[in-house]
């Protein structure tokens, strides 16, 4: 009887070990299949069959024209064909069609592929219009630290209010523009005499 109990315990433990090994193998093969097929699908490029101008120009839109190399303050970026503004981050690449919204006391420096630096300060909304990331002189939105070479690209200003610094006069330094608030309330001081 003891030998039967030992045999049953041994067989049941062997079956449990085999079941654990099989479940582990199934889980591992499932993970490998998922990894393999996800990489295979990533490597396959789906190309559009239409020959519109949008498809022809898509290579220029995908390429990165510049990179944010200095960022102070609150600035946002909106990608081409996107509706939401997202926070601009240090090291972010900029492409054709991207729009930038620079905060009130913000400064952004964009380094172009050829090493030129474009500095954008203050409250501005700009859009990258062409495949070369340079500022045109007539817009004069920012300072440009570039060489003498000028190309045909430009960054144009979007619509938006530009906040200008308020000028002060000798009178406004003494008196404010807000109406005077008079304090008509009487002070209620209570003193306690005696005890």
C-alpha positions in Angstrom: 0.0 0.0 0.0 2.9 2.3 0.8 4.4 1.6 -2.6 1.1 2.6 -4.4 1.0 5.9 -2.5 4.6 6.7 -3.4 3.9 5.8 -7.0 0.8 8.0 -7.2 2.6 10.9 -5.6 5.5 10.5 -7.9 3.3 10.3 -11.0 1.2 13.3 -10.0 4.4 15.4 -9.3 5.8 14.4 -12.7 2.5 15.4 -14.4 2.5 18.8 -12.6 6.1 19.4 -13.7 5.3 18.5 -17.3 2.2 20.8 -17.3 4.3 23.7 -16.0 6.9 23.1 -18.7 4.3 23.0 -21.4 2.6 26.2 -20.3 6.0 27.9 -20.1 6.7 26.8 -23.7 3.4 28.0 -24.9 3.8 31.4 -23.3 7.4 31.8 -24.7 6.3 30.7 -28.3 3.4 33.1 -28.1 5.7 36.0 -27.1 8.2 35.1 -29.8 5.4 35.0 -32.5 4.1 38.3 -31.4 7.6 39.8 -31.5 8.4 38.3 -34.9 5.2 39.3 -36.6 5.3 42.9 -35.1 8.8 43.3 -36.6 7.9 41.8 -39.9 4.9 44.2 -40.2 7.1 47.1 -39.3 9.6 46.3 -42.0 6.9 46.1 -44.7 6.3 49.5 -46.2 2.8 50.1 -47.4 3.0 52.5 -50.4 0.0 54.4 -51.8 -0.9 53.7 -55.4 -2.2 57.1 -56.2 0.1 59.6 -57.9 -1.2 62.9 -56.3 1.0 65.9 -55.5 0.5 65.1 -51.8 2.2 61.7 -52.2 5.0 63.3 -54.3 5.7 65.9 -51.6 5.5 63.6 -48.7 9.3 62.9 -48.7 10.0 66.5 -48.1 7.5 66.6 -45.2 8.9 63.6 -43.5 12.5 64.8 -43.5 13.6 66.7 -40.5 14.7 70.3 -41.2 15.9 71.4 -37.8 16.2 70.5 -34.2 15.3 72.5 -31.0 18.7 73.1 -29.3 17.7 75.7 -26.7 14.3 76.1 -25.0 13.3 78.5 -22.2 9.7 79.1 -21.3 6.4 77.7 -22.5 6.3 76.8 -26.2 4.1 74.5 -28.2 4.2 72.7 -31.6 1.5 71.5 -33.9 2.5 69.0 -36.5 1.3 69.0 -40.1 -2.3 67.6 -40.4 -2.7 67.5 -36.7 -5.3 69.5 -34.7 -3.8 69.6 -31.2 -0.9 71.7 -29.9 1.7 69.7 -27.9 4.4 70.9 -25.7 7.7 71.7 -27.5 10.6 69.6 -26.0 14.3 70.0 -26.1 15.9 68.0 -29.0 12.6 67.8 -30.9 12.9 67.6 -34.7 10.9 70.1 -36.8 9.6 69.3 -40.3 8.0 71.2 -43.1 4.4 72.3 -42.2 5.0 72.4 -38.4 3.6 75.4 -36.6 5.3 76.8 -33.4 3.6 78.9 -30.7 6.2 80.6 -28.6 5.2 81.8 -25.2 5.3 85.4 -23.8 8.7 85.2 -22.1 10.1 82.3 -24.0 13.1 81.8 -26.2 13.7 78.9 -28.7 16.8 78.2 -30.8 16.5 75.9 -33.8 19.7 74.5 -35.3 19.3 73.7 -39.0 21.1 70.8 -40.7 23.8 73.0 -42.1 24.6 74.4 -38.6 22.8 77.7 -38.8 20.9 78.8 -35.7 17.5 80.5 -35.7 16.5 82.3 -32.5 12.8 83.0 -31.8 11.9 85.2 -28.9 8.7 86.5 -27.3 5.1 85.9 -28.2 5.0 84.6 -31.7 3.2 82.1 -33.9 5.2 80.8 -36.9 5.0 78.1 -39.5 7.7 76.3 -41.4 6.7 76.8 -45.0 9.4 75.3 -47.1 11.9 72.6 -47.2 14.8 74.9 -46.2 14.5 76.3 -42.7 15.6 79.9 -42.9 14.0 83.2 -42.1 13.1 85.7 -44.8 14.2 89.3 -44.2 10.8 90.8 -44.8 9.2 88.9 -41.9 12.0 89.8 -39.5 10.5 87.8 -36.7 13.7 86.7 -35.2 17.4 87.1 -35.1 19.3 84.8 -37.4 22.9 83.8 -36.7 23.8 82.7 -40.2 26.3 83.3 -42.9 25.8 85.5 -46.0 24.2 82.7 -48.0 20.5 83.1 -48.4 18.2 80.5 -49.8 14.5 80.6 -50.9 12.9 79.1 -47.8 11.1 81.0 -45.2 9.2 80.8 -41.9 6.0 82.9 -42.0 4.2 84.5 -39.1 0.8 83.1 -38.3 -2.1 85.2 -37.2 -2.2 86.1 -33.5 -1.9 88.9 -31.1 1.6 90.1 -30.2 1.9 91.5 -26.8 3.9 94.7 -26.7 5.6 96.2 -23.6 3.6 98.9 -22.0 5.3 102.3 -22.1 5.4 104.3 -18.9 5.2 108.1 -18.6 6.3 110.2 -15.6 2.6 110.6 -14.6 1.8 106.9 -14.9 4.7 106.1 -12.6 3.1 108.2 -9.9 -0.5 107.3 -10.5 -1.8 104.0 -11.7 -4.4 103.5 -14.4 -6.7 101.6 -12.1 -9.5 103.5 -10.2 -8.7 104.4 -6.6 -10.2 102.1 -4.1 -11.2 104.0 -1.0 -11.5 102.2 2.3 -14.6 103.6 3.9 -14.8 101.0 6.6 -14.1 102.1 10.1 -11.7 100.2 12.1 -13.3 98.1 14.8 -10.8 98.1 17.7 -12.2 96.6 20.9 -10.3 97.1 24.1 -11.0 95.3 27.2 -10.6 97.2 30.4 -10.6 95.5 33.7 -10.8 91.9 34.3 
